[in-house]
Amino acid sequence: MPLSVEIDGQSGFCGGVIRAIGRAESFLEGHDRLYSLGAIVHNEAELERLGRKGLVTIRMEDLPTVPKEEGESLLIRAHGESPETYDKARGLGFNVIDCTCPVVLRLQNRIRNAYASLHSDGKDGQVVIFGKIGHAEVNGLVGQVRGDALVIENKGMLLRAMEEGRVKLDGPVEVFSQTTKSPSEYVEICSLLRTAMARSKGMSEGEFDGTGLLKVNETICSQVASRYEDLARFAMDHDVIIFVSGKSSSNGKVLCDLCRSVNLRTFHISSPEEVKQEWLRDDDRVGICGATSTPKWLMEQVAEKILQGN
């Protein structure tokens, strides 16, 4: 049986990224330049393509120094930003094109509302966010409460925070997740916190649940959550997996690790040139997949490269 190649039909840009890129391309059809606050997508090849159209990626610290004509436009990417960012951009004269993903916008609103409730009527509650410290989406989420939230990346970090007294085990606590995190890891984090809070009260977990002191919010994007199960199945159904994503994509790292957990012959690349023929056997069933920031056209180029080499 000859080598075969299949591209995962569920991989590729999520809805929020598709929306942001579409708006950027539409704008650039009638303009020479559009500034993007941070990379619109964590994929080097796609950024190069959009850069040729006139998309210029800048950092927050670049805003005051960007040479601009009156009415220069600034795109806020799907990850979202804090309220202070919008104020600063508009104060500097930028026309803001807000491409924050609707799922992220809803999460931002929920965190603001939860924070207000946790600090009403004399309460001193806490917002905990399961996410990657420094990630653009997480920065935007923390910005909704002026930095007054605890960000936890993993179980080890949660344990250290509890040992250091940075988690309010007496509650009330509300937990949220970055929209692209692993659902199974989120369950583990919340379970660990529930157990610790119940123990601090001298209660069984069943008794503690009745107190309402811990509220877990389901905030992982449903499109992302379903992709975990589908991708694991895809990885098991193939002899070798070529996972395509930018090196800076946190979603890409998580999903690639998921593939490798069920298929040891998983290789992470960011461009077709990185494919090594020694990874492949003549009769392999090769699966190509990617992150929510991986364009379909790039996975197609990788498939073409593999087939040309065999």
C-alpha positions as CSV (number, residue, x, y, z in Angstrom):
1,M,0.0,0.0,0.0
2,P,1.6,3.3,-1.0
3,L,2.1,6.3,1.2
4,S,-1.1,8.4,1.7
5,V,-1.7,11.9,3.0
6,E,-4.8,13.3,4.7
7,I,-5.4,16.8,5.9
8,D,-7.5,17.1,9.0
9,G,-10.8,18.8,8.0
10,Q,-11.3,20.3,11.5
11,S,-7.9,21.9,11.7
12,G,-7.2,25.5,10.6
13,F,-8.3,28.9,11.6
14,C,-11.0,29.2,14.2
15,G,-14.0,31.5,13.6
16,G,-12.5,34.4,15.5
17,V,-9.2,34.4,13.5
18,I,-11.1,34.0,10.2
19,R,-13.2,37.1,11.1
20,A,-10.2,39.2,12.0
21,I,-8.2,38.3,8.9
22,G,-11.2,38.9,6.7
23,R,-11.7,42.4,8.1
24,A,-8.0,43.1,7.7
25,E,-8.0,42.0,4.0
26,S,-11.2,44.0,3.3
27,F,-9.7,47.1,4.8
28,L,-6.5,46.7,2.8
29,E,-8.4,46.5,-0.5
30,G,-8.9,50.2,-0.2
31,H,-5.9,51.3,1.9
32,D,-2.1,50.9,1.7
33,R,-1.5,50.1,5.3
34,L,-3.2,48.8,8.5
35,Y,-1.5,48.6,11.8
36,S,-2.2,45.5,14.0
37,L,-1.6,45.6,17.7
38,G,0.3,42.3,18.1
39,A,0.4,39.5,15.6
40,I,-3.1,39.0,14.1
41,V,-2.3,35.2,14.1
42,H,0.5,33.3,15.6
43,N,1.7,31.9,12.2
44,E,4.8,33.3,10.6
45,A,3.8,32.3,7.0
46,E,0.4,33.9,7.3
47,L,1.9,37.1,8.7
48,E,4.3,37.3,5.8
49,R,1.4,36.9,3.4
50,L,-0.7,39.6,5.1
51,G,2.4,41.8,5.4
52,R,2.7,41.9,1.6
53,K,-0.8,43.3,1.5
54,G,0.1,46.1,3.9
55,L,-0.6,44.7,7.4
56,V,2.0,46.1,9.9
57,T,2.4,44.4,13.3
58,I,3.3,46.7,16.1
59,R,3.7,46.4,19.9
60,M,1.9,48.4,22.6
61,E,5.1,50.4,23.3
62,D,5.3,51.3,19.7
63,L,1.9,53.2,19.7
64,P,3.2,56.7,20.6
65,T,6.0,56.5,18.1
66,V,4.2,55.2,15.1
67,P,4.4,57.7,12.2
68,K,0.8,58.2,11.2
69,E,-1.4,60.3,9.1
70,E,-4.7,61.6,10.3
71,G,-7.2,58.8,10.7
72,E,-4.6,56.0,10.8
73,S,-6.3,52.7,11.7
74,L,-5.3,50.2,14.3
75,L,-6.7,46.6,14.4
76,I,-7.4,44.9,17.7
77,R,-6.9,41.2,17.0
78,A,-9.2,38.3,18.0
79,H,-7.4,37.9,21.4
80,G,-8.9,41.2,22.6
81,E,-7.4,43.9,24.8
82,S,-8.0,45.7,28.1
83,P,-10.2,48.8,28.2
84,E,-7.0,51.0,28.8
85,T,-5.6,49.9,25.4
86,Y,-8.7,51.3,23.6
87,D,-8.5,54.5,25.5
88,K,-4.8,54.9,24.7
89,A,-5.1,54.1,21.0
90,R,-8.0,56.5,20.5
91,G,-6.2,59.2,22.5
92,L,-3.3,58.9,20.1
93,G,-5.6,59.5,17.2
94,F,-6.1,55.9,15.9
95,N,-9.3,54.7,14.3
96,V,-9.8,51.4,16.2
97,I,-11.0,48.4,14.2
98,D,-12.1,46.0,16.9
99,C,-11.8,42.3,15.8
100,T,-12.0,40.8,19.3
101,C,-13.6,37.3,19.0
102,P,-17.2,37.3,20.2
103,V,-16.4,34.4,22.4
104,V,-13.6,36.4,24.1
105,L,-15.9,39.5,24.4
106,R,-18.5,37.5,26.2
107,L,-15.8,36.1,28.5
108,Q,-14.5,39.6,29.2
109,N,-18.0,40.7,30.2
110,R,-18.5,37.7,32.5
111,I,-15.2,38.4,34.3
112,R,-16.2,42.1,34.8
113,N,-19.6,41.1,36.2
114,A,-18.2,38.4,38.4
115,Y,-15.6,40.8,39.8
116,A,-18.3,43.3,40.6
117,S,-20.4,40.7,42.4
118,L,-17.5,39.3,44.3
119,H,-16.8,42.7,45.7
120,S,-20.3,43.8,46.5
121,D,-21.9,44.1,49.9
122,G,-18.5,44.0,51.7
123,K,-17.4,40.8,50.1
124,D,-13.7,40.2,49.3
125,G,-13.8,37.5,46.7
126,Q,-11.3,36.5,44.0
127,V,-11.2,35.9,40.3
128,V,-8.9,33.0,39.2
129,I,-8.1,32.6,35.5
130,F,-6.6,29.4,34.1
131,G,-4.4,30.6,31.3
132,K,-0.9,31.4,30.0
133,I,0.7,34.3,31.8
134,G,1.5,37.0,29.3
135,H,-0.8,35.6,26.6
136,A,-2.6,38.4,24.7
137,E,-6.0,37.1,25.6
138,V,-5.2,36.6,29.2
139,N,-3.7,40.1,29.4
140,G,-7.0,41.4,28.1
141,L,-9.0,39.4,30.6
142,V,-6.9,40.6,33.5
143,G,-7.3,44.1,32.3
144,Q,-11.0,43.9,32.7
145,V,-10.5,43.9,36.5
146,R,-7.5,46.3,36.5
147,G,-5.1,43.5,37.2
148,D,-6.9,42.1,40.3
149,A,-7.0,38.5,39.2
150,L,-4.9,35.4,39.9
151,V,-3.6,33.7,36.7
152,I,-2.8,30.0,37.0
153,E,-1.0,28.1,34.2
154,N,-1.0,24.6,35.7
155,K,-1.6,22.4,38.8
156,G,1.9,23.1,40.1
157,M,1.4,26.8,40.0
158,L,-2.0,26.5,41.8
159,L,-0.4,24.4,44.6
160,R,2.4,27.0,45.0
161,A,-0.2,29.8,45.1
162,M,-2.2,28.0,47.8
163,E,0.9,27.3,49.9
164,E,1.9,31.0,49.6
165,G,-1.6,32.1,50.7
166,R,-2.4,33.8,47.3
167,V,-5.6,31.8,46.9
168,K,-8.6,32.9,49.0
169,L,-9.6,29.4,50.2
170,D,-12.3,30.9,52.4
171,G,-14.0,32.2,49.2
172,P,-15.9,33.3,47.4
173,V,-13.9,32.4,44.3
174,E,-14.9,32.4,40.6
175,V,-12.8,30.5,38.1
176,F,-12.6,31.1,34.4
177,S,-10.4,29.7,31.6
178,Q,-8.7,31.2,28.7
179,T,-10.8,30.2,25.7
180,T,-8.2,28.0,24.0
181,K,-6.9,25.9,27.0
182,S,-7.2,22.2,27.4
183,P,-10.6,21.1,28.8
184,S,-9.1,18.2,30.7
185,E,-6.5,20.4,32.4
186,Y,-9.2,22.9,33.4
187,V,-11.2,20.1,35.1
188,E,-8.1,19.1,37.0
189,I,-7.4,22.6,38.1
190,C,-10.9,23.2,39.3
191,S,-11.1,19.8,41.1
192,L,-7.9,20.6,43.0
193,L,-9.2,24.0,44.0
194,R,-12.5,22.5,45.1
195,T,-10.8,19.9,47.3
196,A,-8.5,22.5,48.9
197,M,-11.3,24.9,49.7
198,A,-13.5,22.1,51.2
199,R,-10.6,20.9,53.3
200,S,-10.0,24.5,54.6
201,K,-13.6,24.6,55.8
202,G,-13.4,21.1,57.4
203,M,-16.2,20.0,55.0
204,S,-16.7,17.1,52.7
205,E,-16.7,18.2,49.0
206,G,-20.4,17.4,48.9
207,E,-21.1,19.7,51.8
208,F,-18.8,22.4,50.4
209,D,-20.7,22.4,47.1
210,G,-23.7,23.6,48.9
211,T,-22.0,26.7,50.2
212,G,-21.7,28.4,46.8
213,L,-18.2,29.6,47.7
214,L,-16.7,28.3,44.5
215,K,-18.1,28.9,41.0
216,V,-16.6,27.3,38.0
217,N,-17.4,29.0,34.7
218,E,-17.3,27.0,31.4
219,T,-15.5,29.4,29.2
220,I,-13.4,27.3,26.8
221,C,-14.5,27.9,23.3
222,S,-16.8,25.1,22.2
223,Q,-15.1,24.9,18.8
224,V,-11.8,24.5,20.5
225,A,-13.1,22.0,23.1
226,S,-14.6,19.7,20.4
227,R,-11.3,19.9,18.5
228,Y,-9.4,18.1,21.3
229,E,-11.4,14.9,21.0
230,D,-11.5,15.0,17.2
231,L,-7.8,15.7,16.9
232,A,-6.9,12.8,19.3
233,R,-9.0,10.5,17.2
234,F,-7.3,11.8,14.0
235,A,-3.8,11.3,15.5
236,M,-4.6,7.7,16.4
237,D,-6.0,6.9,13.0
238,H,-2.7,7.7,11.2
239,D,0.8,6.2,11.3
240,V,2.5,9.6,11.5
241,I,1.3,13.1,12.3
242,I,2.8,16.3,10.8
243,F,1.6,19.1,13.0
244,V,1.8,22.5,11.4
245,S,1.8,25.7,13.5
246,G,3.8,28.7,14.3
247,K,6.4,28.3,17.0
248,S,4.8,31.1,19.1
249,S,1.3,29.6,19.1
250,S,0.4,28.4,22.6
251,N,-2.6,26.6,21.1
252,G,-0.3,24.9,18.7
253,K,1.9,23.6,21.5
254,V,-1.0,22.2,23.4
255,L,-2.6,20.5,20.4
256,C,0.7,19.1,19.2
257,D,1.4,17.7,22.7
258,L,-2.1,16.1,22.5
259,C,-1.3,14.4,19.2
260,R,2.1,13.2,20.6
261,S,0.4,11.7,23.7
262,V,-1.5,9.3,21.4
263,N,0.9,9.0,18.5
264,L,4.7,9.1,19.3
265,R,5.4,9.7,15.6
266,T,4.2,13.3,15.8
267,F,6.4,16.0,14.3
268,H,6.0,19.8,14.8
269,I,6.8,22.0,11.9
270,S,6.0,25.6,10.8
271,S,6.8,25.4,7.1
272,P,7.0,22.7,4.3
273,E,10.7,23.1,4.2
274,E,11.0,21.6,7.6
275,V,9.6,18.2,6.5
276,K,12.2,15.4,6.7
277,Q,11.6,12.4,4.5
278,E,13.4,10.2,7.0
279,W,10.3,10.6,9.2
280,L,8.2,8.8,6.7
281,R,7.9,5.2,5.5
282,D,6.8,4.1,2.1
283,D,3.4,2.7,3.3
284,D,2.6,5.3,6.0
285,R,-0.8,6.9,6.4
286,V,0.3,10.5,7.0
287,G,-2.0,12.9,8.9
288,I,-1.5,16.6,8.6
289,C,-3.2,18.9,11.2
290,G,-2.7,22.2,12.8
291,A,-3.7,24.8,15.4
292,T,-6.4,27.4,15.3
293,S,-3.8,29.8,13.9
294,T,-2.7,27.5,11.0
295,P,-4.0,28.4,7.5
296,K,-5.4,25.7,5.3
297,W,-3.2,26.8,2.4
298,L,-0.1,26.1,4.5
299,M,-1.2,22.5,5.4
300,E,-1.9,22.0,1.7
301,Q,1.6,23.0,0.9
302,V,3.0,20.6,3.4
303,A,0.9,17.8,1.9
304,E,2.2,18.7,-1.6
305,K,5.8,18.6,-0.3
306,I,5.4,15.2,1.3
307,L,3.8,13.7,-1.9
308,Q,6.5,15.2,-4.1
309,G,9.2,13.5,-2.1
310,N,7.6,10.1,-2.5
